[in-house]
Amino acid sequence: INKRIVPIIADEARTFGMEDLFRKIGIYNLYGQNYVPQDKEILSYYKEDKNGQILQEGINELGAASSWLAAATSYSTNDFPMIPFYIYYSIFGFQRIGDLCWAAGDQQARGFLIGGTSGRTTLNGEGLQHEDGHSHIYSLTIPNCISYDPAYSYELAVIIQNGLKRMYGIKQENIYYYITVTNENYCMPGFLSKFKTGICKGIYKLESYSGKITSVQLLGSGAILNIVRKAAIILFEKYNIGSDVYSVTSFTELARDGQDCDRWNMLNPSKENKIPYISSIMNNNPAIAVTDYMKLYAEQVRKYIPAMSYSVLGTDGYGRSDSRKNLRQYFEIDEHYIVIAVLKDLSKFGKINVQLVLDAIKKFNINIDKINPRLV
């Protein structure tokens, strides 16, 4: 399928680590390269070619999205399926070209939109321009847009493989994929085959800690899953509180599955109810979900969470230029705020004394009088 893949970029191919493709497959230009590129002396110089495969549209998101749409509908207009990957800064996608994204759904496009440097706190050196905390809110409005926010490379591989099968396999579906990826460096754990179904469905249990006092459920996605895992360790080592840690690759797909179950159950009252996937995976211990997106993203699944309580932390608000660490503290989604949220819920149910919550707020230097980030 390599000849059918169409990499598309509007800007900053080097930022996305794509420069190695310049010389390997080339940038398409009908007239070839009629100039000497400024970076000719480096290994991965800018190479245009009549047989190039990359579409480099310049700083022109509408042009790049139009090229993607043409390739994504080639299966029907030209009877020649193509597999376009449009890679861009995630905040410059649905927010900037939303009408084309809606048109893509209407035209039954098939392909991949890759929202790079995604999340409100992941790329922060240029302030609000790149702090995407809401692209998954936009994407959920398009019925045949399948969106994911993977944390690890093996999740991304499974999602893309599944997308290829669904869009170009034997039973082809008229859908397209939106996948957010980050620019944050961290250790990638090994893949276990038992994760595969959950990755595609939207959630799987990554790890567990057995605490003597009580246990909770922690849900995270994207780069914030690592922060959730840090919080799980603090809860276990400092408070003897256990946890089940879940990687949520798609709150949107989980919510849609729950809504589909609701509809089927309503129309088939005499038959055994269908159970939403997330309801079958989780248990009734208190649950806390944390993402790099607006709280609304994780709130979608509230109805289908079987837990005795469900709290959501997110990045509502505009944000600012700062380090990842400081921004996550600012938006109240770092490991310390997660621990506070857990302790507060447990105190509500009498599992721990409320004094433990107050002590933790003091211990972690939480400023209870700081302004609500949503209001800034």
Secondary structure, 3 states (H helix, E strand, C coil): CHHHEEEEECCCCCCCCCCHHHHHCCEECCCCCCCCCCCCCCCCCCCEECCCCEEECCCCHHHHHHHHHHHHCHHHHCCCCCEEEEEEEHHHCHHHHHHHHHHHHHCCCCCEEEEECCECCCCCCCHHHHCECCHHHHHCCCCCEEEECCCCHHHHHHHHHHHHHHHHCCCCCCCEEEEECCCCCCCCCCCCHHHHHHHHHCEEEEEEECCCCEEEEEEECCCHHHHHHHHHHHHHHHHCEEEEEEEECCHHHHHHHHHHHHHHHHHCCCCCCCCCHHHHHCCCCCEEEECCCCHHHHHCCHHHCCCCCEEEECCCCCCCCCCHHHHHHHCCCCHHHHHHHHHHHHHHCCCCCHHHHHHHHHHCCCCCCCCCHHHC
